[in-house]
């Protein structure tokens, strides 16, 4: 059997027919969502952010030219900026919000002053 070279055809047209147009519809929706998310994160951070949109097309050719085609679309959005925290580890290996090596100050209740507070601004103006 002699091979006949046809030359390349349009990938865009191939993509438009993939899964009866469902692949392009999914790509359009995810591209729009990714763009919106990238803009939101870039503005929130005041810096550039990255994202990915990946189309994977798999082919399985059977005898007589029958081709099974599967596709997947994956989107990787930038992670939203989150507030960080610090903690310390206890000797037992647990996390704590208080530094276990820092001394604790004893809390003492302070009574209210017996004399009414003086506004220093008024007192200085009268002198």
SESELUM-483026 format. One record per atom (N, C-alpha, C, O): residue number from 0; atom name; x negated, y negated, z. Coordinates in steps of 0.1 Angstrom, whole numbers, m for minus. Example, Ala and Ser with C-alpha at 12.3 -4.5 7.8 and 13.67 -1.06 7.14 Angstrom:
<site 0, "N", <m132, 57, 78>>
<site 0, "CA", <m123, 45, 78>>
<site 0, "C", <m132, 33, 78>>
<site 0, "O", <m142, 33, 85>>
<site 1, "N", <m128, 22, 71>>
<site 1, "CA", <m137, 11, 71>>
<site 1, "C", <m129, 0, 79>>
<site 1, "O", <m134, m11, 80>>
***
This chain:
<site 0, "N", <m8, 12, 0>>
<site 0, "CA", <0, 0, 0>>
<site 0, "C", <m9, m12, 0>>
<site 0, "O", <m18, m13, 8>>
<site 1, "N", <m6, m21, m9>>
<site 1, "CA", <m14, m33, m10>>
<site 1, "C", <m9, m45, m2>>
<site 1, "O", <3, m47, m2>>
<site 2, "N", <m17, m52, 6>>
<site 2, "CA", <m13, m63, 14>>
<site 2, "C", <m11, m75, 5>>
<site 2, "O", <m19, m77, m4>>
<site 3, "N", <m1, m83, 8>>
<site 3, "CA", <2, m95, 1>>
<site 3, "C", <0, m107, 11>>
<site 3, "O", <8, m108, 20>>
<site 4, "N", <m9, m116, 8>>
<site 4, "CA", <m12, m127, 17>>
<site 4, "C", <m2, m139, 13>>
<site 4, "O", <m2, m143, 2>>
<site 5, "N", <6, m143, 23>>
<site 5, "CA", <16, m153, 21>>
<site 5, "C", <11, m167, 26>>
<site 5, "O", <16, m177, 21>>
<site 6, "N", <1, m167, 35>>
<site 6, "CA", <m3, m179, 41>>
<site 6, "C", <6, m182, 53>>
<site 6, "O", <16, m176, 55>>
<site 7, "N", <1, m192, 61>>
<site 7, "CA", <9, m194, 74>>
<site 7, "C", <22, m201, 71>>
<site 7, "O", <24, m209, 61>>
<site 8, "N", <32, m198, 79>>
<site 8, "CA", <45, m205, 79>>
<site 8, "C", <46, m214, 92>>
<site 8, "O", <37, m213, 100>>
<site 9, "N", <56, m222, 92>>
<site 9, "CA", <57, m232, 103>>
<site 9, "C", <60, m225, 117>>
<site 9, "O", <70, m218, 118>>
<site 10, "N", <52, m227, 126>>
<site 10, "CA", <54, m222, 140>>
<site 10, "C", <67, m229, 146>>
<site 10, "O", <74, m223, 153>>
<site 11, "N", <68, m242, 143>>
<site 11, "CA", <80, m249, 148>>
<site 11, "C", <93, m243, 143>>
<site 11, "O", <102, m241, 151>>
<site 12, "N", <94, m239, 131>>
<site 12, "CA", <106, m232, 126>>
<site 12, "C", <108, m218, 133>>
<site 12, "O", <119, m214, 136>>
<site 13, "N", <96, m211, 134>>
<site 13, "CA", <97, m198, 141>>
<site 13, "C", <102, m200, 155>>
<site 13, "O", <111, m193, 160>>
<site 14, "N", <97, m210, 162>>
<site 14, "CA", <101, m213, 176>>
<site 14, "C", <116, m217, 177>>
<site 14, "O", <123, m213, 186>>
<site 15, "N", <121, m224, 167>>
<site 15, "CA", <135, m228, 167>>
<site 15, "C", <144, m216, 166>>
<site 15, "O", <156, m217, 170>>
<site 16, "N", <140, m205, 159>>
<site 16, "CA", <148, m193, 158>>
<site 16, "C", <146, m183, 169>>
<site 16, "O", <154, m174, 170>>
<site 17, "N", <136, m185, 177>>
<site 17, "CA", <133, m175, 188>>
<site 17, "C", <145, m175, 197>>
<site 17, "O", <149, m185, 203>>
<site 18, "N", <150, m163, 200>>
<site 18, "CA", <162, m160, 209>>
<site 18, "C", <174, m169, 205>>
<site 18, "O", <180, m175, 214>>
<site 19, "N", <176, m170, 192>>
<site 19, "CA", <187, m178, 187>>
<site 19, "C", <187, m192, 193>>
<site 19, "O", <198, m198, 195>>
<site 20, "N", <175, m198, 194>>
<site 20, "CA", <174, m212, 199>>
<site 20, "C", <173, m214, 214>>
<site 20, "O", <171, m225, 218>>
<site 21, "N", <175, m203, 221>>
<site 21, "CA", <175, m204, 236>>
<site 21, "C", <161, m208, 241>>
<site 21, "O", <160, m215, 251>>
<site 22, "N", <150, m203, 234>>
<site 22, "CA", <137, m207, 238>>
<site 22, "C", <134, m222, 237>>
<site 22, "O", <129, m228, 247>>
<site 23, "N", <138, m228, 226>>
<site 23, "CA", <136, m242, 225>>
<site 23, "C", <145, m250, 235>>
<site 23, "O", <140, m260, 240>>
<site 24, "N", <157, m246, 237>>
<site 24, "CA", <166, m252, 247>>
<site 24, "C", <159, m252, 261>>
<site 24, "O", <159, m262, 268>>
<site 25, "N", <154, m240, 265>>
<site 25, "CA", <147, m239, 278>>
<site 25, "C", <135, m248, 278>>
<site 25, "O", <132, m254, 288>>
<site 26, "N", <127, m248, 268>>
<site 26, "CA", <115, m256, 267>>
<site 26, "C", <118, m271, 268>>
<site 26, "O", <112, m279, 276>>
<site 27, "N", <129, m275, 261>>
<site 27, "CA", <133, m289, 262>>
<site 27, "C", <137, m293, 276>>
<site 27, "O", <133, m304, 281>>
<site 28, "N", <145, m285, 283>>
<site 28, "CA", <149, m288, 296>>
<site 28, "C", <138, m288, 306>>
<site 28, "O", <137, m297, 315>>
<site 29, "N", <129, m278, 305>>
<site 29, "CA", <117, m278, 314>>
<site 29, "C", <107, m289, 312>>
<site 29, "O", <101, m295, 321>>
<site 30, "N", <105, m293, 299>>
<site 30, "CA", <97, m304, 296>>
<site 30, "C", <102, m317, 302>>
<site 30, "O", <94, m325, 307>>
<site 31, "N", <115, m319, 301>>
<site 31, "CA", <121, m331, 306>>
<site 31, "C", <120, m331, 322>>
<site 31, "O", <117, m341, 328>>
<site 32, "N", <123, m320, 328>>
<site 32, "CA", <122, m319, 343>>
<site 32, "C", <107, m321, 347>>
<site 32, "O", <105, m328, 357>>
<site 33, "N", <98, m315, 340>>
<site 33, "CA", <84, m317, 343>>
<site 33, "C", <80, m332, 342>>
<site 33, "O", <73, m337, 351>>
<site 34, "N", <84, m338, 331>>
<site 34, "CA", <81, m353, 329>>
<site 34, "C", <86, m361, 340>>
<site 34, "O", <79, m370, 345>>
<site 35, "N", <99, m359, 344>>
<site 35, "CA", <105, m367, 355>>
<site 35, "C", <98, m364, 368>>
<site 35, "O", <95, m374, 376>>
<site 36, "N", <94, m352, 371>>
<site 36, "CA", <87, m349, 384>>
<site 36, "C", <73, m355, 384>>
<site 36, "O", <69, m360, 394>>
<site 37, "N", <66, m354, 372>>
<site 37, "CA", <53, m360, 372>>
<site 37, "C", <54, m375, 374>>
<site 37, "O", <45, m381, 382>>
<site 38, "N", <63, m382, 368>>
<site 38, "CA", <64, m396, 370>>
<site 38, "C", <68, m400, 384>>
<site 38, "O", <62, m409, 390>>
<site 39, "N", <77, m392, 391>>
<site 39, "CA", <80, m395, 404>>
<site 39, "C", <68, m393, 414>>
<site 39, "O", <65, m402, 422>>
<site 40, "N", <61, m382, 412>>
<site 40, "CA", <49, m380, 420>>
<site 40, "C", <38, m390, 418>>
<site 40, "O", <31, m394, 427>>
<site 41, "N", <35, m394, 405>>
<site 41, "CA", <25, m403, 402>>
<site 41, "C", <28, m417, 409>>
<site 41, "O", <19, m423, 414>>
<site 42, "N", <41, m421, 408>>
<site 42, "CA", <45, m434, 414>>
<site 42, "C", <44, m433, 430>>
<site 42, "O", <40, m442, 436>>
<site 43, "N", <48, m421, 435>>
<site 43, "CA", <48, m420, 450>>
<site 43, "C", <33, m420, 455>>
<site 43, "O", <31, m425, 466>>
<site 44, "N", <24, m414, 448>>
<site 44, "CA", <10, m413, 452>>
<site 44, "C", <2, m425, 448>>
<site 44, "O", <m8, m428, 454>>
<site 45, "N", <6, m432, 437>>
<site 45, "CA", <m2, m443, 432>>
<site 45, "C", <m14, m437, 425>>
<site 45, "O", <m25, m444, 425>>
<site 46, "N", <m13, m425, 420>>
<site 46, "CA", <m25, m419, 414>>
<site 46, "C", <m20, m409, 404>>
<site 46, "O", <m8, m405, 404>>
<site 47, "N", <m29, m404, 395>>
<site 47, "CA", <m25, m394, 385>>
<site 47, "C", <m22, m381, 391>>
<site 47, "O", <m28, m377, 401>>
<site 48, "N", <m13, m373, 385>>
<site 48, "CA", <m9, m360, 389>>
<site 48, "C", <m9, m351, 377>>
<site 48, "O", <m8, m356, 366>>
<site 49, "N", <m10, m338, 379>>
<site 49, "CA", <m10, m329, 368>>
<site 49, "C", <1, m319, 369>>
<site 49, "O", <6, m316, 380>>
<site 50, "N", <5, m314, 357>>
<site 50, "CA", <15, m303, 357>>
<site 50, "C", <12, m295, 344>>
<site 50, "O", <5, m299, 335>>
<site 51, "N", <18, m283, 343>>
<site 51, "CA", <17, m274, 332>>
<site 51, "C", <30, m269, 327>>
<site 51, "O", <39, m267, 335>>
<site 52, "N", <31, m267, 314>>
<site 52, "CA", <42, m260, 308>>
<site 52, "C", <36, m250, 298>>
<site 52, "O", <29, m254, 289>>
<site 53, "N", <39, m237, 301>>
<site 53, "CA", <33, m227, 293>>
<site 53, "C", <44, m218, 286>>
<site 53, "O", <54, m214, 293>>
<site 54, "N", <42, m216, 274>>
<site 54, "CA", <51, m207, 266>>
<site 54, "C", <43, m195, 262>>
<site 54, "O", <32, m196, 257>>
<site 55, "N", <48, m183, 266>>
<site 55, "CA", <41, m171, 262>>
<site 55, "C", <50, m163, 253>>
<site 55, "O", <62, m161, 257>>
<site 56, "N", <45, m159, 242>>
<site 56, "CA", <53, m151, 232>>
<site 56, "C", <46, m138, 230>>
<site 56, "O", <34, m138, 227>>
<site 57, "N", <53, m127, 233>>
<site 57, "CA", <48, m114, 231>>
<site 57, "C", <54, m107, 220>>
<site 57, "O", <67, m108, 218>>
<site 58, "N", <46, m99, 212>>
<site 58, "CA", <51, m92, 200>>
<site 58, "C", <48, m78, 201>>
<site 58, "O", <37, m74, 206>>
<site 59, "N", <58, m69, 197>>
<site 59, "CA", <55, m55, 196>>
<site 59, "C", <60, m51, 182>>
<site 59, "O", <72, m51, 179>>
<site 60, "N", <51, m46, 174>>
<site 60, "CA", <54, m43, 160>>
<site 60, "C", <56, m27, 159>>
<site 60, "O", <48, m20, 163>>
<site 61, "N", <68, m24, 154>>
<site 61, "CA", <71, m10, 151>>
<site 61, "C", <68, m7, 137>>
<site 61, "O", <67, m16, 129>>
<site 62, "N", <69, 6, 133>>
<site 62, "CA", <67, 10, 119>>
<site 62, "C", <78, 3, 111>>
<site 62, "O", <89, 0, 115>>
<site 63, "N", <75, 1, 98>>
<site 63, "CA", <83, m5, 88>>
<site 63, "C", <86, m20, 91>>
<site 63, "O", <96, m26, 86>>
<site 64, "N", <77, m27, 99>>
<site 64, "CA", <78, m41, 100>>
<site 64, "C", <88, m46, 110>>
<site 64, "O", <91, m58, 110>>
<site 65, "N", <94, m38, 119>>
<site 65, "CA", <103, m42, 129>>
<site 65, "C", <95, m48, 140>>
<site 65, "O", <86, m41, 145>>
<site 66, "N", <98, m60, 145>>
<site 66, "CA", <91, m67, 155>>
<site 66, "C", <100, m70, 167>>
<site 66, "O", <110, m77, 165>>
<site 67, "N", <96, m66, 179>>
<site 67, "CA", <103, m70, 191>>
<site 67, "C", <96, m82, 196>>
<site 67, "O", <84, m82, 198>>
<site 68, "N", <103, m93, 199>>
<site 68, "CA", <97, m106, 204>>
<site 68, "C", <103, m109, 217>>
<site 68, "O", <115, m111, 218>>
<site 69, "N", <95, m111, 227>>
<site 69, "CA", <99, m116, 240>>
<site 69, "C", <91, m129, 243>>
<site 69, "O", <80, m131, 239>>
<site 70, "N", <97, m137, 251>>
<site 70, "CA", <90, m150, 255>>
<site 70, "C", <93, m153, 269>>
<site 70, "O", <102, m148, 276>>
<site 71, "N", <84, m161, 275>>
<site 71, "CA", <86, m166, 289>>
<site 71, "C", <81, m180, 289>>
<site 71, "O", <72, m184, 282>>
<site 72, "N", <87, m188, 297>>
<site 72, "CA", <84, m202, 299>>
<site 72, "C", <81, m204, 314>>
<site 72, "O", <89, m201, 322>>
<site 73, "N", <69, m210, 317>>
<site 73, "CA", <65, m212, 330>>
<site 73, "C", <61, m227, 332>>
<site 73, "O", <55, m232, 323>>
<site 74, "N", <66, m232, 343>>
<site 74, "CA", <63, m246, 345>>
<site 74, "C", <56, m247, 359>>
<site 74, "O", <61, m241, 369>>
<site 75, "N", <46, m255, 360>>
<site 75, "CA", <39, m257, 372>>
<site 75, "C", <40, m272, 375>>
<site 75, "O", <33, m280, 369>>
<site 76, "N", <48, m276, 385>>
<site 76, "CA", <49, m290, 389>>
<site 76, "C", <39, m293, 400>>
<site 76, "O", <34, m284, 407>>
<site 77, "N", <35, m306, 401>>
<site 77, "CA", <26, m309, 412>>
<site 77, "C", <33, m308, 425>>
<site 77, "O", <45, m310, 426>>
<site 78, "N", <26, m303, 435>>
<site 78, "CA", <32, m302, 448>>
<site 78, "C", <35, m316, 454>>
<site 78, "O", <26, m325, 452>>
<site 79, "N", <46, m317, 460>>
<site 79, "CA", <49, m331, 466>>
<site 79, "C", <39, m333, 477>>
<site 79, "O", <34, m324, 484>>
<site 80, "N", <36, m346, 479>>
<site 80, "CA", <26, m350, 490>>
<site 80, "C", <33, m348, 503>>
<site 80, "O", <45, m352, 505>>
<site 81, "N", <26, m342, 512>>
<site 81, "CA", <32, m339, 525>>
<site 81, "C", <23, m344, 536>>
<site 81, "O", <11, m345, 534>>
<site 82, "N", <28, m348, 547>>
<site 82, "CA", <20, m353, 558>>
<site 82, "C", <12, m342, 564>>
<site 82, "O", <17, m331, 565>>
<site 83, "N", <0, m345, 567>>
<site 83, "CA", <m8, m335, 574>>
<site 83, "C", <m7, m335, 589>>
<site 83, "O", <1, m343, 594>>
<site 84, "N", <m14, m327, 595>>
<site 84, "CA", <m14, m326, 610>>
<site 84, "C", <m27, m320, 615>>
<site 84, "O", <m35, m315, 607>>
<site 85, "N", <m30, m322, 627>>
<site 85, "CA", <m42, m315, 633>>
<site 85, "C", <m37, m307, 645>>
<site 85, "O", <m27, m310, 651>>
<site 86, "N", <m45, m297, 648>>
<site 86, "CA", <m42, m289, 659>>
<site 86, "C", <m56, m283, 665>>
<site 86, "O", <m66, m285, 658>>
<site 87, "N", <m55, m277, 676>>
<site 87, "CA", <m67, m271, 682>>
<site 87, "C", <m63, m256, 684>>
<site 87, "O", <m52, m253, 685>>
<site 88, "N", <m74, m248, 685>>
<site 88, "CA", <m72, m234, 688>>
<site 88, "C", <m75, m232, 703>>
<site 88, "O", <m85, m237, 708>>
<site 89, "N", <m66, m225, 710>>
<site 89, "CA", <m69, m221, 724>>
<site 89, "C", <m79, m210, 723>>
<site 89, "O", <m82, m204, 713>>
<site 90, "N", <m85, m206, 735>>
<site 90, "CA", <m94, m195, 736>>
<site 90, "C", <m87, m182, 732>>
<site 90, "O", <m94, m173, 727>>
<site 91, "N", <m74, m182, 734>>
<site 91, "CA", <m66, m170, 730>>
<site 91, "C", <m62, m169, 715>>
<site 91, "O", <m56, m160, 711>>
<site 92, "N", <m67, m179, 707>>
<site 92, "CA", <m64, m179, 693>>
<site 92, "C", <m51, m185, 689>>
<site 92, "O", <m46, m183, 678>>
<site 93, "N", <m44, m193, 698>>
<site 93, "CA", <m31, m199, 694>>
<site 93, "C", <m34, m214, 691>>
<site 93, "O", <m43, m220, 695>>
<site 94, "N", <m25, m219, 683>>
<site 94, "CA", <m25, m233, 679>>
<site 94, "C", <m18, m241, 689>>
<site 94, "O", <m8, m238, 695>>
<site 95, "N", <m24, m253, 692>>
<site 95, "CA", <m18, m262, 702>>
<site 95, "C", <m20, m277, 697>>
<site 95, "O", <m30, m280, 690>>
<site 96, "N", <m10, m285, 700>>
<site 96, "CA", <m11, m299, 696>>
<site 96, "C", <m20, m307, 705>>
<site 96, "O", <m24, m319, 702>>
<site 97, "N", <m24, m302, 717>>
<site 97, "CA", <m32, m308, 727>>
<site 97, "C", <m46, m302, 727>>
<site 97, "O", <m47, m290, 727>>
<site 98, "N", <m56, m311, 727>>
<site 98, "CA", <m70, m306, 728>>
<site 98, "C", <m72, m299, 741>>
<site 98, "O", <m71, m305, 752>>
<site 99, "N", <m74, m286, 741>>
<site 99, "CA", <m76, m278, 754>>
<site 99, "C", <m88, m282, 762>>
<site 99, "O", <m89, m279, 774>>
<site 100, "N", <m98, m289, 755>>
<site 100, "CA", <m110, m293, 762>>
<site 100, "C", <m109, m307, 768>>
<site 100, "O", <m118, m312, 775>>
<site 101, "N", <m98, m314, 765>>
<site 101, "CA", <m96, m328, 770>>
<site 101, "C", <m90, m327, 784>>
<site 101, "O", <m80, m320, 786>>
<site 102, "N", <m95, m335, 793>>
<site 102, "CA", <m89, m335, 807>>
<site 102, "C", <m75, m342, 806>>
<site 102, "O", <m73, m351, 798>>
<site 103, "N", <m67, m338, 815>>
<site 103, "CA", <m53, m344, 816>>
<site 103, "C", <m53, m354, 827>>
<site 103, "O", <m59, m352, 838>>
<site 104, "N", <m48, m366, 824>>
<site 104, "CA", <m47, m376, 834>>
<site 104, "C", <m34, m374, 843>>
<site 104, "O", <m23, m371, 837>>
<site 105, "N", <m35, m375, 856>>
<site 105, "CA", <m23, m373, 864>>
<site 105, "C", <m14, m385, 862>>
<site 105, "O", <m18, m396, 861>>
<site 106, "N", <m1, m382, 860>>
<site 106, "CA", <9, m393, 858>>
<site 106, "C", <14, m397, 872>>
<site 106, "O", <18, m389, 880>>
<site 107, "N", <14, m410, 874>>
<site 107, "CA", <19, m416, 887>>
<site 107, "C", <30, m425, 884>>
<site 107, "O", <29, m434, 875>>
<site 108, "N", <41, m424, 892>>
<site 108, "CA", <52, m434, 889>>
<site 108, "C", <48, m447, 895>>
<site 108, "O", <44, m448, 906>>
<site 109, "N", <51, m458, 887>>
<site 109, "CA", <48, m471, 891>>
<site 109, "C", <61, m478, 894>>
<site 109, "O", <71, m478, 886>>
<site 110, "N", <62, m485, 906>>
<site 110, "CA", <74, m491, 909>>
<site 110, "C", <75, m505, 902>>
<site 110, "O", <65, m510, 897>>
<site 111, "N", <88, m510, 901>>
<site 111, "CA", <90, m522, 894>>
<site 111, "C", <84, m534, 902>>
<site 111, "O", <84, m533, 914>>
<site 112, "N", <80, m545, 895>>
<site 112, "CA", <74, m556, 903>>
<site 112, "C", <85, m563, 911>>
<site 112, "O", <97, m563, 908>>
<site 113, "N", <81, m568, 923>>
<site 113, "CA", <90, m575, 932>>
<site 113, "C", <93, m589, 928>>
<site 113, "O", <104, m594, 931>>
<site 114, "N", <84, m595, 921>>
<site 114, "CA", <86, m609, 916>>
<site 114, "C", <89, m609, 901>>
<site 114, "O", <84, m600, 894>>
<site 115, "N", <98, m617, 897>>
<site 115, "CA", <102, m618, 883>>
<site 115, "C", <90, m622, 875>>
<site 115, "O", <82, m630, 879>>
<site 116, "N", <89, m616, 863>>
<site 116, "CA", <77, m620, 855>>
<site 116, "C", <78, m635, 851>>
<site 116, "O", <88, m640, 849>>
<site 117, "N", <66, m640, 849>>
<site 117, "CA", <64, m654, 845>>
<site 117, "C", <61, m655, 831>>
<site 117, "O", <52, m648, 826>>
<site 118, "N", <67, m664, 824>>
<site 118, "CA", <64, m667, 810>>
<site 118, "C", <52, m676, 810>>
<site 118, "O", <54, m688, 813>>
<site 119, "N", <41, m672, 806>>
<site 119, "CA", <29, m680, 806>>
<site 119, "C", <29, m692, 797>>
<site 119, "O", <23, m702, 799>>
<site 120, "N", <37, m690, 786>>
<site 120, "CA", <38, m702, 777>>
<site 120, "C", <45, m713, 783>>
<site 120, "O", <40, m725, 781>>
<site 121, "N", <55, m711, 791>>
<site 121, "CA", <62, m722, 798>>
<site 121, "C", <54, m728, 809>>
<site 121, "O", <54, m740, 811>>
<site 122, "N", <47, m719, 817>>
<site 122, "CA", <39, m724, 828>>
<site 122, "C", <27, m733, 823>>
<site 122, "O", <24, m743, 829>>
<site 123, "N", <21, m729, 812>>
<site 123, "CA", <10, m737, 807>>
<site 123, "C", <15, m750, 801>>
<site 123, "O", <7, m760, 802>>
<site 124, "N", <27, m751, 796>>
<site 124, "CA", <32, m763, 791>>
<site 124, "C", <35, m773, 802>>
<site 124, "O", <34, m785, 800>>
<site 125, "N", <38, m768, 814>>
<site 125, "CA", <42, m777, 825>>
<site 125, "C", <29, m783, 832>>
<site 125, "O", <31, m792, 840>>
<site 126, "N", <17, m777, 830>>
<site 126, "CA", <5, m782, 836>>
<site 126, "C", <0, m794, 831>>
<site 126, "O", <m10, m800, 836>>
***
